[in-house]
Amino acid sequence: MSILTPKLTVVGAGPGDVELITLKAIKAIKSAHVILYDALINEELLKYASVDVELIFVGKRKGCYAFQQEQINELIVAKAKEKGHVVRLKGGDPFIFGRGAEEIDYAREFGLETFVVPGISSAIAVPAYQGIPLTKRGSSESFWVITATTKNHSLSTDVHLAAKSTATVVILMGMHKLEKIVDIFKGEGKQDTQMAIIQNGTRIDEKVGVGTVSTIQSIVEEKQLSSPAIIVIGDVVQNRVALSTIRHEVNKLA
């Protein structure tokens, strides 16, 4: 029996729509001997894997961890040395709040060959699917992408800085801190700034609520929005209606 080179490929699975996957990602999935996959990936992507692949769910749902990060790191190395090619399949892009770099650093310490396949980030794709451009001439010249929850589970101080800017602000993992986020933006006099919350973005069960900083909490309650969701704050949100028409026309062509 030939000895397989232990290697790790960290793959971005995109934001949820199964068609938002790269050809390079599919090739990696097909060649994998073991796939460690997260909760936010579209499991239809696993159909591209070989019939004898070992599939291991290592994600979390509603705060329940299948594996801690240290265990995932150890599992990557163990499975690569046992079977060869391990694919770590992560939602969105693995280098944007995906801990992909941490896993690669750990794998390299044990001599694994390592590769990364970028994915389409949910921070950009999810607003786009709702017709929200993160930048638009005359409305926004830049954008922030922030994780609301830091390593110690507190609200990121970058939210305070972003609220002072004129940029579009995209906040990930922020639904449990929505009240604090709203209060920060109100404190900067931005109670009338446009705001959108998109749950399960790009998926068939996508839900969206659009309002202002001062009204968004009641809209969330009315539409029963919850995690996983992306928060978008900025004047560009008001462009949603016009661009959504284009999205629907494109889908008709599929």
Backbone hydrogen bonds, N-H to C=O, Kabsch-Sander energy under -0.5 kcal/mol:
donor,donor_aa,acceptor,acceptor_aa,energy
4,L,2,S,-0.6
7,K,84,G,-2.0
8,L,113,E,-3.1
9,T,86,V,-2.6
10,V,8,L,-0.5
10,V,115,F,-2.7
11,V,9,T,-0.6
11,V,88,R,-2.8
12,G,117,V,-2.4
13,A,11,V,-0.6
13,A,90,K,-3.7
14,G,92,G,-1.9
16,G,17,D,-0.5
20,L,17,D,-2.0
21,I,19,E,-1.3
26,I,22,T,-1.9
27,K,23,L,-2.3
28,A,24,K,-1.9
29,I,25,A,-2.4
30,K,26,I,-2.6
31,S,27,K,-1.5
32,A,28,A,-0.7
32,A,29,I,-0.9
33,H,85,H,-2.5
34,V,85,H,-1.7
35,I,54,E,-2.8
36,L,87,V,-2.7
37,Y,35,I,-0.6
37,Y,56,I,-2.1
38,D,89,L,-1.6
41,I,38,D,-0.7
43,E,41,I,-0.7
45,L,42,N,-2.2
46,L,43,E,-1.3
47,K,44,E,-1.6
48,Y,45,L,-1.6
49,A,46,L,-1.4
50,S,29,I,-0.5
53,V,50,S,-1.4
54,E,33,H,-2.2
55,L,53,V,-0.6
56,I,35,I,-2.8
58,V,37,Y,-2.7
58,V,56,I,-0.5
59,G,37,Y,-0.6
61,R,64,C,-1.7
64,C,61,R,-1.9
65,Y,63,G,-0.6
66,A,59,G,-2.1
72,I,68,Q,-2.0
73,N,69,Q,-2.5
74,E,70,E,-2.0
75,L,71,Q,-2.3
76,I,72,I,-2.5
77,V,73,N,-1.7
78,A,74,E,-2.5
79,K,75,L,-2.7
80,A,76,I,-2.1
81,K,77,V,-2.2
82,E,78,A,-1.5
83,K,79,K,-3.2
84,G,79,K,-0.7
84,G,80,A,-1.4
85,H,83,K,-0.7
86,V,7,K,-2.9
86,V,84,G,-0.6
87,V,34,V,-2.9
88,R,9,T,-2.5
88,R,86,V,-0.5
89,L,36,L,-2.4
89,L,87,V,-0.8
90,K,11,V,-2.8
90,K,88,R,-0.6
92,G,14,G,-3.5
96,I,93,D,-1.8
97,F,95,F,-0.6
100,G,94,P,-2.2
103,E,99,R,-1.7
104,I,100,G,-2.1
105,D,101,A,-2.5
106,Y,102,E,-2.1
107,A,103,E,-2.3
108,R,104,I,-2.3
109,E,105,D,-1.1
110,F,106,Y,-0.6
110,F,107,A,-1.2
111,G,108,R,-1.8
112,L,107,A,-1.9
113,E,6,P,-1.8
115,F,8,L,-2.2
117,V,10,V,-3.0
121,S,119,G,-0.6
124,I,121,S,-1.0
125,A,121,S,-2.7
126,V,122,S,-1.7
128,A,124,I,-1.7
129,Y,125,A,-2.3
130,Q,126,V,-0.8
130,Q,127,P,-0.9
131,G,128,A,-2.1
132,I,127,P,-2.9
136,K,140,S,-1.5
139,S,136,K,-2.8
140,S,136,K,-2.7
144,W,168,T,-2.8
146,I,170,V,-2.8
148,A,146,I,-0.6
148,A,172,L,-2.9
150,T,148,A,-0.6
150,T,154,S,-2.5
153,H,150,T,-2.1
156,S,148,A,-1.7
159,V,156,S,-1.4
160,H,157,T,-0.7
161,L,157,T,-1.3
162,A,158,D,-2.9
163,A,159,V,-2.0
164,K,160,H,-0.7
164,K,161,L,-0.9
165,S,162,A,-1.3
168,T,142,S,-2.1
169,V,233,I,-2.8
170,V,144,W,-2.6
170,V,168,T,-0.5
171,I,169,V,-0.5
171,I,231,I,-2.8
172,L,146,I,-3.0
172,L,170,V,-0.5
173,M,229,A,-0.6
177,K,174,G,-1.4
178,L,175,M,-1.3
181,I,177,K,-2.3
182,V,178,L,-2.7
183,D,179,E,-2.2
184,I,180,K,-2.1
185,F,181,I,-2.0
186,K,182,V,-2.5
187,G,183,D,-2.1
188,E,184,I,-0.7
188,E,185,F,-0.6
189,G,186,K,-2.1
190,K,185,F,-2.4
193,T,190,K,-1.6
195,M,211,G,-2.5
196,A,232,V,-2.9
197,I,209,G,-2.6
198,I,230,I,-2.5
199,Q,197,I,-0.5
199,Q,207,K,-3.0
200,N,228,P,-2.3
203,R,200,N,-1.8
206,E,203,R,-1.4
207,K,199,Q,-2.2
209,G,197,I,-2.3
211,G,195,M,-2.9
213,V,193,T,-1.8
214,S,191,Q,-2.2
215,T,212,T,-0.7
216,I,212,T,-2.1
218,S,215,T,-0.6
219,I,215,T,-1.6
220,V,216,I,-2.5
221,E,217,Q,-1.9
222,E,218,S,-2.4
223,K,219,I,-2.7
224,Q,220,V,-0.8
225,L,220,V,-2.0
230,I,198,I,-2.4
231,I,171,I,-2.4
232,V,196,A,-3.0
233,I,169,V,-2.7
234,G,194,Q,-2.5
237,V,234,G,-1.7
238,Q,235,D,-1.4
239,N,236,V,-1.9
240,R,237,V,-1.8
243,L,239,N,-1.6
244,S,240,R,-2.2
245,T,241,V,-1.1
246,I,242,A,-0.7
247,R,243,L,-1.8
248,H,244,S,-2.2
249,E,245,T,-1.8
250,V,246,I,-2.3
251,N,247,R,-2.1
252,K,248,H,-1.4
253,L,249,E,-0.7
253,L,250,V,-1.1
254,A,250,V,-0.5
254,A,251,N,-1.0
